[in-house]
Amino acid sequence: MVRFPQVIRYKTVTQGEAYQNADGDWVAGDIVETEVSAECRIEPNGKGDRTPNQDGVLVEYGFTVYMPGDVVAIPFGQYVEVFEGLNIVAKGECKRFHRFQRNCQAWV
């Protein structure tokens, strides 16, 4: 039995710092798009449970994502997709992320 049969993926977009070119004109920094992925396991929220988001408001979520403890934190509100092979099995907005001692969880 595989502990983490799925993969969660999301993209981050950051803009580099502005700089001056050789003519002394200010130029906007480059936009960098990075794809982040991690192995995971999902469980659907079949009971309609709710979890507090970062503002403390209880929100309903579609599924819980379980991941190893060394993954990069998923930002609040980040759109994520969960794949099993080439198929998308779940997608949505990250409503909460929590790092436990040995694993991480996200509520989407």
C-alpha positions as CSV (number, residue, x, y, z in Angstrom):
1,M,0.0,0.0,0.0
2,V,1.4,3.4,-1.0
3,R,1.3,6.0,1.8
4,F,0.9,9.0,-0.6
5,P,-0.7,7.9,-3.9
6,Q,-1.5,11.4,-5.2
7,V,0.4,14.6,-6.1
8,I,-0.7,18.1,-5.1
9,R,0.5,20.9,-7.5
10,Y,0.2,24.6,-7.5
11,K,1.9,27.6,-9.2
12,T,3.4,30.6,-7.5
13,V,4.0,33.9,-9.4
14,T,6.6,36.3,-8.1
15,Q,8.0,39.5,-9.5
16,G,11.6,40.4,-9.1
17,E,12.8,43.7,-7.8
18,A,12.9,46.7,-10.1
19,Y,16.4,47.7,-11.4
20,Q,18.0,50.5,-13.4
21,N,19.2,49.6,-16.9
22,A,22.4,51.1,-18.5
23,D,20.5,54.3,-19.5
24,G,19.4,54.9,-15.9
25,D,15.8,54.0,-16.6
26,W,13.9,51.9,-14.0
27,V,12.8,48.5,-15.3
28,A,10.3,46.2,-13.6
29,G,11.7,43.0,-12.3
30,D,11.1,39.7,-14.2
31,I,8.0,37.7,-13.4
32,V,8.9,34.2,-12.3
33,E,6.4,31.4,-12.3
34,T,7.3,28.3,-10.2
35,E,5.3,25.0,-10.0
36,V,5.4,23.4,-6.6
37,S,4.4,19.8,-6.2
38,A,4.4,17.3,-3.3
39,E,3.2,13.7,-2.8
40,C,0.0,13.5,-0.8
41,R,-3.1,11.5,0.1
42,I,-6.6,13.1,0.1
43,E,-9.8,12.2,2.0
44,P,-13.1,13.8,1.0
45,N,-15.1,15.7,3.6
46,G,-18.2,13.5,3.5
47,K,-19.8,14.9,6.7
48,G,-19.7,18.6,5.9
49,D,-17.2,19.4,8.6
50,R,-15.8,22.9,8.9
51,T,-12.4,24.2,9.9
52,P,-11.3,27.7,11.0
53,N,-9.4,29.6,8.4
54,Q,-6.6,32.0,9.2
55,D,-9.1,34.7,10.2
56,G,-10.8,32.2,12.7
57,V,-14.0,32.0,10.6
58,L,-15.4,28.4,10.3
59,V,-15.4,27.4,6.6
60,E,-16.6,24.2,4.9
61,Y,-14.0,22.4,2.9
62,G,-14.2,19.7,0.2
63,F,-11.3,17.4,1.2
64,T,-8.3,17.1,3.5
65,V,-4.8,16.7,2.0
66,Y,-2.2,14.8,4.0
67,M,1.4,15.4,3.1
68,P,4.9,14.6,4.5
69,G,6.2,17.0,7.1
70,D,8.9,18.6,4.9
71,V,6.7,20.1,2.2
72,V,6.5,23.8,1.5
73,A,3.6,25.5,3.2
74,I,0.6,26.2,0.9
75,P,-0.5,29.8,1.1
76,F,-4.0,30.7,2.2
77,G,-6.2,31.1,-0.8
78,Q,-3.8,29.3,-3.2
79,Y,-5.6,27.4,-6.0
80,V,-4.3,23.7,-5.9
81,E,-4.9,20.6,-8.0
82,V,-4.5,17.0,-6.9
83,F,-3.5,14.4,-9.5
84,E,-3.6,10.7,-9.5
85,G,-1.5,9.7,-12.4
86,L,-2.5,12.2,-15.2
87,N,-6.0,12.7,-13.9
88,I,-7.1,15.6,-11.7
89,V,-9.0,14.0,-8.8
90,A,-9.5,17.2,-6.7
91,K,-9.0,20.9,-7.0
92,G,-9.9,24.1,-5.2
93,E,-8.6,26.8,-2.9
94,C,-6.5,26.2,0.2
95,K,-8.6,27.2,3.2
96,R,-6.1,26.2,5.9
97,F,-2.6,24.7,6.1
98,H,-1.1,23.3,9.3
99,R,2.3,21.7,9.9
100,F,2.2,19.0,12.6
101,Q,5.3,17.3,14.2
102,R,5.6,14.6,11.5
103,N,3.2,15.6,8.7
104,C,1.3,18.4,7.2
105,Q,-2.4,18.9,6.4
106,A,-4.2,21.2,4.1
107,W,-8.0,21.8,3.9
108,V,-9.2,22.5,0.4
